[in-house]
Amino acid sequence: LKYIDLNVISVPQTAIESSISETAMLIKLCSRMFDKATIVFKDYNPDNIDDKRLNQKMLKRLSDKQQTFKYVEEEVSKYLFIVGRKDIQQSTSKQIYGIMSVLEQTERIVDAIMGGLVPLYDKLCRLDMTFSTEGVSEIKVFIWAINNHFRELFTAIEKHDAKQIASVAQAIDLTRHNTESLRMSHIKRLWNDDHHAVSATHEVHTQLIDTLASITSILSSITATLSKSIITDDSTK
């Protein structure tokens, strides 16, 4: 724990600010896990056995980061519970519930990484094939966008910047809007797949897009919670 300090727990607003900073660090950890879990798809080469083995070992090590995440999340939640039992203002209580909601939402992203992205790579390796050139390009752009959302969100929370959070929310909504076009592009390639190359990886490709879309949706929910009850224009004045 980097920011949580029991010595300031008697000052609710200071304790809240510490909890927000700790939550930002958890989002950063989640971002790093996402990066590790997706880079293996961007650079996947079915013919490179050594790379596949190294990638699988790297993905297995993500379970250690998952345990770190769960530990910090539990400690922040306990800390907030103690703060919430004190005589606090309604606005502070609203922030506490908001932070706990963001913690839960971020944990859902970690679960999507570990329960969705990691097994999908193993599944792709068993196929011993890769996506179409167009499919790889689209996936790279999607992953790049999510990585960028993570970075900008962390910075906005760290700075307690309500306007920047609103800007991140708009960017995430644009990514969500573009998701359906990715699905349609894949379906069109599937229809024109004379050599059955696209159909061979269809299931993995679809599941990967769905998982990335789910993570994007959760990020959208996080920004909504932040703007509504944690880092508002009033709270940053």
Salt bridges, closest charged atoms under 4 A:
GLU75 OE2 - LYS78 NZ 3.56
GLU107 OE2 - LYS70 NZ 2.85
ASP128 OD1 - LYS52 NZ 3.21
GLU138 OE1 - ARG189 NH2 3.10
GLU180 OE1 - ARG183 NH1 3.43
GLU203 OE2 - LYS123 NZ 2.85
ASP210 OD1 - ARG183 NH2 2.96
ASP234 OD1 - LYS237 NZ 3.86
